[in-house]
Amino acid sequence: MKLTDKVAVVTGGGSGIGRAISLAYAAEGADVVVVDQNLEGADETVARIVAVGRRGVAIRTDISDPAQITAMVERAADAFGHVDILVNVAGIMTAAALLDTSLEQWDRTLNTNLRGTFLCLQGIGRIMKEQGHGKIINTTSILGTHARPKRGAYAASKAGIILLTQTAAVELGPDGIQVNAIAPGSIETPMVMTAAVSAEAQAKKAAAIPLRRRGEPEDLTGAAVFLASADSDYITGAILTIDGGMTAGIE
């Protein structure tokens, strides 16, 4: 197993991509701190982790709230004594044209997606710096580099995560910390599937993907395990696109 006795903190671990990564890490031998605003979902993920013989802790956290992040970081460190891996998955999507986007929508999206990622990276990063090692994996999106209508706030937050990842890689590399990101395409998660897009539009989008299907959260777990393991020890500042070929042939 690639992650035997490692400790991972996964935000957004109560469902979707975060849950899939949490379970993949447990299957590879890691103990997992599952962070989510939905405690019921986080508890369900922990139950599945325990079922495969690993330890799990669920922590309810609004990642846009600095005080809650501070408390989460302390609980995560206390739970297992160290943190080897941080995966920032938690986020929200806003669907609105720029001229119709309210300031509340803009702030909520940026505060959750970008500020939340920064706060988690900063808090757990300090623990990793003291340890002299760590792996941080952020979740951006192909919309961080490719514009689409009605996704301005979301795209801005994801573009910010790309430069945050690269800046952190440069600053934290001397401390033995690798910082990378995955950039998913169209993945069937609760957040995406409940967005204001018709079933017909969803089907049309899937048909346009070179691999002819939308991704599943499990399609991201191989990359997440790789970037958390010793196999990626000389990789930092990388943005790994996982989109079924969408951006290779984007119009």
Secondary structure as UniProt FT lines:
FT   TURN            2..5
FT   STRAND          7..11
FT   TURN            12..14
FT   HELIX           16..27
FT   TURN            28..29
FT   STRAND          31..36
FT   HELIX           39..51
FT   TURN            52..53
FT   STRAND          56..60
FT   TURN            63..64
FT   HELIX           66..80
FT   STRAND          85..88
FT   HELIX           98..100
FT   HELIX           103..110
FT   HELIX           111..115
FT   HELIX           116..131
FT   STRAND          134..139
FT   HELIX           142..144
FT   TURN            149..150
FT   HELIX           152..172
FT   HELIX           173..175
FT   STRAND          177..184
FT   HELIX           190..193
FT   HELIX           199..208
FT   TURN            210..211
FT   HELIX           217..220
FT   HELIX           221..228
FT   HELIX           230..232
FT   TURN            233..234
FT   STRAND          239..242
FT   TURN            244..248
//
